[in-house]
Amino acid sequence: MSTSYCTCAFTGHRQLCGDFDLCVLERVAEKLVKLGTRRFLFGAATGFDLISAECILRLKKTYKDITLCACIPFTGQDNYYSCKDKLRYENILKACDEKIILSDVYFNGCMHMRNRYLVDNCDVLVSYLRKKSGGTFYTVNYARKNKKKIIEI
């Protein structure tokens, strides 16, 4: 990673495997900040998205000029979260610099719309991909088709 990227987006599974290493995510995120990345986007889903957002919020304590943007697929997305994840989600949203809600209501395809938004609005995508199906797989393939830089952790 020697190139500067203005905006980074995160994509990853809701369920993390035993091989997930938070330290790797933190090192990658801090390296991006040191290389000039100032805006971070996350899809506001449980699992990797919330962990990534919390990582950036910790970095914001040291790097005051970075921003975090929640890209929410539809109003009420958190209605389906556990009490614990709902509380995390609410706390993260309060600390975000920006919230973009892509739809007022759920519709078939709104998650893919959010995923495309993340890719279309980033210079680099940090991904935690372990399955060859689902939203993260779709997002990484969409990023590849659009010739985005992808950092796999």
RAFEN-V814358 format. One line per field, one symbol per residue. ss: DSSP state (2 for helix, 1 for strand, 0 for the rest). A space follows every 10 residues. Layout:
ss = ???
//
This chain:
ss = 0000001111 1100000000 0222222222 2222000011 1100000222 2222222222 0000001111 1100002222 0022222222 2222200111 1000000002 2222222222 0001111100 0002222222 2222200011 110
//
